[in-house]
């Protein structure tokens, strides 16, 4: 039976710790809670790692958070040879904030890339230091240096980043909000979460369930490390955090 986990990270990506109660332990030893601040792997962004603190002060190290039997259930996968909590036990959940914040900055940076490169997205993968976005582009009339300059301009303008919700009907009436060529936001929830950049979302607005920083300056420096041709109409942009070499 799938359980429903209250996703605290949806409304507050900066919630580094939270309290929760164990509702189930699945057959693989995964821990299911009534609520969590651990982001679960989805949309190209890896799930959070961290640890749980028990009432006696001992810790349960968590390797990864993933979705379970449905998108309503989040399973916390312990590292090997960890203690198993009791159903009903209260825990303090502490995410690996350094890793999460790097992922937040990177995911936000990739949103800016979809502004500078406004093409249909065919794939993406988010990691802490180097990520990629694949675009459907017949011919590319720019280079990595020009794209980087435009990205850093958006960062330095320090646009706000925020979320809002619309109905599934509103999304259907505005199909241009979806930038992915092959993947649509899940239906059946009744509402869609939008991540918006700029005043009133003027820089960018698109459906996304990931975690992001509050303003573009928090992203810091990043650059396009490489643009690769991966097919007749596919271009892969590799994004790296840090100062552009040279």
Helices and strands as residue ranges (DSSP letters): E 6-7, G 8-10, E 17-25, E 31-33, E 35-36, E 50-53, E 59-67, E 74-78, E 90-95, H 97-116, E 121-125, E 130-136, H 144-156, E 161-167, H 168-173, G 175-177, E 191-197, G 199-201, E 204-207, G 216-219, E 222-231, E 234-241
